[in-house]
Amino acid sequence: MAPGLPDAMDRPHFIGIGGAGMSGIAKILAQRGAEVAGSDAKESATAEALRALGATVHIGHAAEHLADDASCVVVSSAIRADNPELTRAAELGIPVVHRSDALAALMDGLRPIAVAGTHGKTTTTSMLAVSLSELGLYPSYAIGGDLDAPGSNALHGDGEIFVAEADESDRSFHKYAPEVAIVLNVELDHHANYASMEEIHESFETFADRIVPGGTLVISADHEGARELTRRLGTKVRTVTYGEADDADVRVLSVVPQGLRSEVTVLLDGERITFTVSVPGRHYAHNAVAALAAGAALGVPAAELAPALAAYTGVKRRLQLKGEAAGVQVIDSYAHHPTEMTADLEAMRAAADDARILVVFQPHLFSRTQELGKEMGEALALADASVVLDIYPAREDPIPGVTSELIIDAARAAGADVTPVHDKAEVPEVVAGMARGGDLVLTMGAGDVTDLGPLILDRLMK
């Protein structure tokens, strides 16, 4: 049986309880018997899913939403210091706990697998959660996206394994002490918190140093940033590499596209294992191999885990089919970094035969656009045509001179067909004018561009 409630978390209050990371922790605590409460900026299906578990969810942020007897207040790095509930917590002397500390407490006493990397964390964590569940191991998990329904980003399981997405963006993954850690890739991102690749590598080194004695680091043998991290770590931790490189410990021998699926063959401990990945693209196949290697490191037989991985059929916003109208399929992609954009566009190109690919792209964060706008534009050149929206600010204030024009100019310089649209409400009409039967439309980005998929489908049906 998994442990019960961590100390001082029997009556937690979450500020921003509807967020992907926060809602997962709140859900597990509610399932363990805590009296969970919290607030969020707007109503959502996630809020309703939490209420169904007995949580109290307030809409809007106000001091009176925080109960005087709350045992702690849980926050993420996105919560501003002047939040009225945070101010009220200080007045009442209620302890404030960072989301990462709360998640670390939930993993205490279990066998954690922490999944880190610049890209692919949500998919790989989901693959592990689904496949381990398929084998009857009843893992607990906390994921940065929903598997199949609102609130399905987390579960309190009765088994001894806890699978968690480990976020490097604010260095919060330094709080975890995993038995097995996965590092999928190491790239410069989150420019508001990291000034250089040196800082990124130092941060990932700290994460790897947190692996418990006798534990294992599973890390890509193909990605240069990951290989550099492996060199830096030396023999400090047991390392299992995976990938197509000749020196990989778990070697990917082939990835054969089969429509929206792939057949993957690996060599692990001298044994050839072939299995199916039920989502398209080489990068998703590699995520599955990382999951396979991590499970094997934890003692799960690879020959059993490999076929179980086929049970994973996707997570919301990761090349998720939203529907089809007038012969046009609309697919949602969370990709917001150039590497992710390129990987998803290449996956769709490989799976779509001769179909035209149209992208509706919403840049995410001013800092990311400032640093990587050129590369984003070049990635869009892989599409047949693109619509580019204004930057989704999320937690950031505008940066003078940083707009979507940086991406549009780079895309056009790379030969891309790009249409800027400043009013999001106009996008369905614009796309309807571009699309024809047989096309694929990708709504792409980490912001609210995801809301456009159903609206585009509605317009296409008229």
ABEGO torsion letter per residue (X at the ends): XBBBBBBGAABBBBBGAABAAAAAAAAAAAAAGBBBBEBBABBBAAAAAAAAAGBBBBBEBBAAABBAABABBBBBAABBAABAAAAAAAAAGBBBBBAAAAAAAAABGBBBBBBBEABGAAAAAAAAAAAAAAAGAGBBBBBABBAABBGAABBBBABABBBBBBBAAAGAAAABBBABBBBABBBBBGAAABABAAAAAAAAAAAAAABBBGBBBBBBAABAAAAAAAAAAEAABBBBBBEABAABABBBABBBBBEABBBBBBBBGGBBBBBBBABBEAAAAAAAAAAAAAAAAAGBBAAAAAAAAAABAEBBGBGBBAEBBGGBBBBBBABABAAAAAAAAAAAAAAAEABBBBBBBBBBEAAAAAAAAAAAAAAAAABABBBBBBBBAEABBBBBGBBAAAAAAAAAAAGBBBBBBABAAAAAAAAAAABBBGBBBBBBEABAAAAAAAAAAAAAAX
